[in-house]
Amino acid sequence: MPITKIFKNGNSQAVRIPADLAFDRNDMEVEIERVGDELRIRPVSRKLDRVLEKFGAFSDDFMADGRDDNQQAERDGL
């Protein structure tokens, strides 16, 4: 398990994340939570504010033939 140090950045504490544990991007927000003696850092969940824009990018014939794999399998009775 990598070891790092806490340091002061203005009025806040900061921690340097080692390269092998770093997130892929630097332009993301993270949330931090204290659980006992642990601090958990994770990316903020994506918002749905652009979901309609993304759906609008599908072609007009997207799934025109439906979903063939949506058939229910026969099941034994209880």
N, C-alpha and C positions, 0 to 999 in steps of 0.2 A: 504494500500500500504506500503510495507516494506521500511524502511529508512536505508541507509548505509552511510559510509563516504568515501571521497576521501583521498588518502594518497600518499606520494612521494615514488617512487621506482626507485632509480638511478636518471636519468634526466627526467623520465616520471612520469605522474600522473597515479595512479591505483585506481581501485574501487573493493571492496570486494563484491562478489555476494552472497547474503544470500542463505543458503542451499535449501530453498523451491523454489528458482528460478534458481538454478544451472542447467547447462546442464548435460545430463546423462554421458557424457564422458569428460575426461580431455586431450585427445590426438587429439583434433580437432582444426582447425583454425577458427577464427571468423573475420568478417569484422565489422568495426565501421564507422558510418556515423553521421555527425552533421546535424540536421534539426531544424533550429531556435535555441531554447534553449535546445533541446533534443539531447541526444546521443543514437543512435540505434545500438545495438549489435546483430548480427545474424550469424549463421554458414555459412561458405563459401560454395557455391554451389559445389556439387560433380563433379569431373572431369570425363570425359569419357575415360580416358587413359586405363582402364582395362575392358571396355565394351566387347571387342571381346573375352577376356578370360572368362568372365561370360557367354556369349552366347555359347561358346565352351563347357560349362559344361552341356548343354541340351543333352538329349539322341537323337539318330538318328531318333527315331520314334516320336519325339515331334511334336504334331499337325499333325500327318500323316493323320488323318481323317478330317482335316480342321476345320473350325469353323461353327458349326451348327447355331449359333445365329447371323450370319452375314446377314440375309435376310432383305431386305428393306420392311417395312410395306407399304401397299397401302395408298395413300394419296388422299384427295379430290383435284380436280383441282381448280385453282385460278379463 
